[in-house]
Amino acid sequence: MNIPSSGERTRQPPLVSSQPEARPRLTLLYHFFHPDDVVSARLYSELAAELAERGWDVVARPANRVCHDQGPRLPRRKQWQGVDIRRVRRPDFRQASNRGRLLNTAWMLAGWSGAALFARRRPREAVLIGTDPILGVLAALPWTWFRRRTQAVHWCFDLYPDAAVADGLVDPESRLVGLLRRLTAAALRRCDFVADLGACMGRRLTAIEPSCRPATITPWSLVEPPAPPAPDPQVRRELFGDAALGLLYSGSFGRAHSGEEFLALARALRGDGVAFCFAGRGNRADELRTAVEPADDNVRFAGFAPEDQLEKRLTAGDLHLVSLRPEWTGTVVPSKFFGALAAGRGVVFAGSSDSAIAGWIRQHEVGWVVTPDTVEEVAGQLRQLAAEPARLAALKERCHSVYHAHFSKRIMIDRWDAALRRVVDGDVTA
């Protein structure tokens, strides 16, 4: 007889309903949800709505607050596109501060633990746990302690405590990090299925818990045009003037991102008809603005695009800029990579060659990896691209095709639907 080790889950088969046609239940635990405009909230909202349309009973349990703005509470109960939204009431702690994020984490974990204890049990039930708030995966512990037949699933967007170590917030050798790693390992052991955003993240998950064998299910683009769209002439001029080649950074520019390589690349391309535009928000955006010098006349800035202007913004550039500091490799995977390919735009990536994005760029030939050592090489190739419109058009077609063959919303929702159905039907090797 095999006795499970400490912290390992004694797996219980899902209850068999007396009605075979009973719909499977999915409870989604993520901090933010519709109508929040933060990218991860929109992805989880789209996943929930798509699964509801495919025959799942979906319950979402986000906070009654939005991510970026302090202010009025959202309604506690709401039906939206077939999803039953049941919000956790929490105080208006500021998500942008470290103290606020920790308080939000404690509050949400407590609320989700209460839901695990008191929510009505259902046959064929799974709980899908995200990673906002930080250490959200710890919700797998109460949901498998209190609901022995509920199958736990984790979709890892941000890996903690590794991200906090990469950010320099905690000492990797500290007792706190050791404790958090042990708790994370215990939560991962109790999950029946774990999804990462790329092989670099999968390796980190396995390092924390060797029994964890994650599968890759990536984010998808929030905009999926049927063909590589031509730029809107007005938006193009606003962002890049009359440049022959426009490189766009669109979205969050936070602690995990770096702009040094892009500024070096822009300076190497001064006077060559190549313009750079940084459009977005984040706590490192001001640092980037400060680093730009008067002579950097091919570098521009723009604000955050509202949703109804997002497609025009994403398609205004010829290439998209994506960055991730090397020490953050595997802790996060920037989702803007997928938005770029969906728009038929190649990627210039500043980050480690070991990252999943660098691997996909090499595998599918959809861009360049720029490092301090390759700035001049990449600059030379971009000069050639700016001078050869036919070559740029072929790159756009290839990027669009690669996205729809490997990373589209349909492909990823299909993977989630199949994996979750295997899990609730008792195939924990899914």
N, C-alpha and C positions, 0 to 999 in steps of 0.2 A: 504494500500500500504506500503511495506517495504522499508524504505530508508536505504541504506548501510551506515555503520559507516565510520568515517574518515579513509582513507587508504584502505578500503575494495574494492575489485574489483567488478564492475558491469559486470557480466559475459555476454559475447556476444557469441551466438552460432556460430560454424564455418560456413563459407560460403559453400553453397551447389553447387558443380560444375555441369555444364550442361552435363558433361561427367562422369557418375558414375564410370567408370573404372580409373579415374584420380588417379595417384599415390600420396599418402600422402607425405608431405614435412617435414623433420626434420632438423632443424638448431641446430648444436651442438656447445655450447660455453664452451670451456675448454682451458686453457692456453697452454698446450703442446699436441702434436699429433705426429703420425708417421712422421719421422723415430726416434723420441726421444725414448731412452731406459728406461726412468723412468717408474715405474710399472703402475701408474695411467694413463699415456699417452698411454701405450700399451693397457690397458683395454678399454679406450674410443675409441681407434683406432679399436680394435677388434669389439666392439659394433657397431660402425659406419659401418664397412665393412659387418658385418652379417645382419644388417638391410637393407643395400643397396641390398644385395642378396635376401632379403625377400620382395622386392618390394617398398622400400622407396626411395624417392629422398633425399639424405643426403648431407648437406652442413656443413663442419667443418670450424670454424673460430678461429684457434689457433694463437699464436704469430709466428713471423718469426724467432724465436730463440729457441734453445734447453735449457733444464733445467740446466744441470750441467756445461756446458762449455760456456765461452764467446768466441765469434769468428764470423765467416762468417754468413751472413743472409741466411735463407732458401728461396726458390722461393715463390713468392707471390701467384701464382696460380699453381695447380697441380691436376691431376686426379689420384686417387689411389684406386684400388679395388672397383670401382663404386662410390667412395666418391669424391665430388667436394671440394677440399681444397682451401680456400680463407683466406690467412694469414693476420693478423693485423700487420702492420709495427710498431715496437717499438724500442727505443734505447736499447743499450746493458747494461741495468742495471743488477747488480749482484744479482741473485736470492737468494744466500746464506746469504746475509746481510739483516737486518731488514729494513734499508733504501731502499735497492734495491727492496725488496718485496713490500713495500708500493708504490714505484714509478711504479712498474710493474702493481700493482692493479689499480691505477688511470689511467694508460695508456690503459690497456685492457678494463676497463669499459667504457672509453671514445670511444674507437674504436667500441665496441659492441653497444653502444648507437647510434653511427652514422649509423651502419648497420641496426639497428632497424628502423631508420628514412627513409633510402634511399633504402634498398633492396626491390626488387619486391615482392609484396604480392601474396600469393597463397592460394587456397582453401585447407582445411584439412591440416593446418600447425601447427606444434608445435615447441617450442624451448626447448632444454634440456640443463640446466645450471649446471655446476659443481662447485666445491669449490677450484679451483686453477685458478686464483689468489685468495688470501684470500678475503672473503666477495664477492666472485663471484656471489652469489645468488642475490645481489643487481641489477644485470642485468635484473632481472624479472620486475623491475619497468619501465625502458624505453621500454622494449619489450611488455609490456601490456598497457602502456600509448599510444605509437605511433602506435601499431598494435592491435587494440581492439579485433580482432577475432583470434589472434594467441594464442594458448593455452600454458601456461608456465608450465614447469616440472623441478624439481630440484632433483639431485642425490647428497646427502650430503656425502662427504668423510671426510671433516674436518670441525668442527663446530666452527665458530668464532662469537663473541669475546671469547667464553669459552676456546678455546685452548690457547689464549694469556694470559688469567687469570691463567690457569693451569701452564703455563710456567713462571709465575711471572713477565711478561713484563708490565702488567697494573694492577692497583688497581681495584678489583671487584666493589668497591663502587664509583668509579670515574665517573664524568660526561661523559667522553668519552665512557666508557663502557655502561652507560645508553643510550647514543645516538645511539651507534652501535646496541644495543639490540632492540631499537625501529625501526631502519631502517631494521634490519633483520626480525623483526616481520611483518613489512609492506610488505616486499618482499615475505615472506612465505604466507601471506594472499592472495597474487595475483597469487600464484601457483595453478594450477589445480590438480597436483599430486606431492607428495614428497616421495622420497625413502631414507631410512636410511640404515646403515650397520649392525644394530642390535638393540635389544630392549633398550639397555642403551643409545644409541644415540637418538632413538625415544622419550624417556622420556625427554631428554634435549630439543629437538625441540619443544615438546608440552609445556614445561615450558616457552620457549621464546614466543610462539604463541599458546594459548590454542585451537584455531580452527584447528591447524595443526594435521592431523591424518596420520602420515607417515606409509608406508608399507616397509618391509625389503626386499631389493634386494642386496645381498652381491656381493663382487668381486668374481672372479673365479681364478683358477690357470692358470698361463701362460703355464704350461706343464701338460698334462693330459694323463699319460701312461695308457694303457688298463688293466694292472695288476701291482701289487706292484713290481717294478723292483729290481733285485739283485744289490748290490753295484758293481761299477767298482773296481776291486781289487787294481789297481794302485792309483786311487783317494782316495779310502778308507785308504790305507796305508799313503798317503801324509797327510791326515787330522787327522787320529786317531792312526796311528801306528798299534800295534797288540792288541788294546783294545777290550774286549769282547762286550762292548756297547759304541756306539758313539753318542754324543749329539751335534747337529749342530745349530748354529745361522747363518742364511744366509739372507743378505739383509741390508736395512738401519738400522743404529743404531744412532738415533738422540735424540733430546731433550725430546721426549715423552717416551724414553725407559730407562730401569734400568738394571744394571748388578750385583748389590749387591747380590741379592738372588741366582743368578747363581754361583757366586764365592763362596758363602757360601756352596752351594750344592756340587760344585766341591771339596772344601776342606774336606767336610764330606765324600767324596768318594775316597780320595787319597789311592792308593794302592789296590783298589777293581776292577781293570780292566775296569774302566769307564772313558772315555776321553771326553773332551769338546773342540769344535772348533768354534771360532767366525770368520765368513767370510763375509765381507761387508764393507760398508762405512757409514759415518755420523759424525756429529759434537761431538758425545760422544764416538766414537770408540777409540780415543787417551786416553780419561779418563780411559776407561776400561783397555787398555794396561798398563797404569801407575799403576793401582791398583793390577795387577798380580805380585806376589812375586816369587823369585827364587824357593821356595819350591812347587809352584803350577805346578808340572811337568805333570799334566794331563790336562793342559789348553794350547791350541794352537791358532794361528791366521793364517788366509789366506786372500788373496785379493778378490776383487769383481769378480765374475765369468762372462765371456762373454756369450752372448746368446747361442752360439753353445755348450757351456759346462754346461749350467744351469741344464739340467736333470741329468747329472752325478754328479754334486755337490749336488743337492737336495736329491739324492738317496744314497749318500755315508754314511749318518748318519742313525742311527736306530730311533732316536727321534729328533724332532725339538724344539728349544728353541724360545719362543715368550714372549715378555714382553710389559707392558704398566704401567707406573706409576699410582698409584691409583687416583691421582688428575686429570688425563687425561681421566678417564673412561667416555665414551660416547662422547668425543670430536673427537676421532679417533677410528678405529677398525683395528688392524694390519692385512694386507692382507696375510702375510706369513702363517697364520693359515690355510688358504685354500690350499696353495701350499703344506703344509705338509701332509694334508689328501689326496690330489690327488696323492701324491707319496706313499701313504700307510704307512705314518709315524705318530706315535703318537706325542703328544704335551706336553711339560712341560711349563706351563704358569706362569709367575711372574706378578701378578696384582691383582686387586680387585675381590673379589668373586661375586660382583654385575655386573661385565662386561658380555657382551654377550659371549665372548670366554669362560669364566669360566662356564657359563650356558650350552653352547654346549658341553664342555668337560664332565660335569656331566651328561647331558642328553644322550649323545651317548657313554659314556665310552671310550673316545679316548685319555686319558692322565691324567695329574696331574696339580693341581694348587699349586704352591709353594709360601709361604709367610715366613717372618722371624720366625713365630711360627710353620711352618710345614716342615722346612728343614730336620730335622732328620727323620721324618715320610716318606717323599718322598724319601730320600736317602735309607732307608731300602727297600722300594718297588723297587727301581731301582737296588739294589744289587740282589734281587730275580730275576728280569727280566734278568739281565746279566747272571745269572746262569741257566736260563731255556729257551733255544732256541725255543722250541715249543710254549711257551707262547708268546714270541716276534713275532713269525711268525703269530700266531692267531691275535695279535693286529694289525699287518700290514694289514691283510686281512680285518679286521673290519673297520679300518680307510679308506681304499680304497672304501669299499662298502658304508660307510656313506657319503663320498664325492659325489659319483655318485648318491646317492639317494636324497641328499638335497642341494648340493652346486655347481654342475657342471656348466660349461659354457652353455651347452644346456638348462638347467633348467632356468638359469638367463636370457639368451637371449629370451627364450620363454616368461618369465614374462614381460620383457621390451616390446617386440613386442605387446603382448596382452594389456598391460596397455596403451601404447602410442596410439594404434588403438582406444581404448575406449575413450581416451581423445580427439583425433582429430575428432571423430564422435559425440562429444557432451556429452558423459557420464562423467561429471566432478566428479562423485562420485566414479570413478575407483579406 
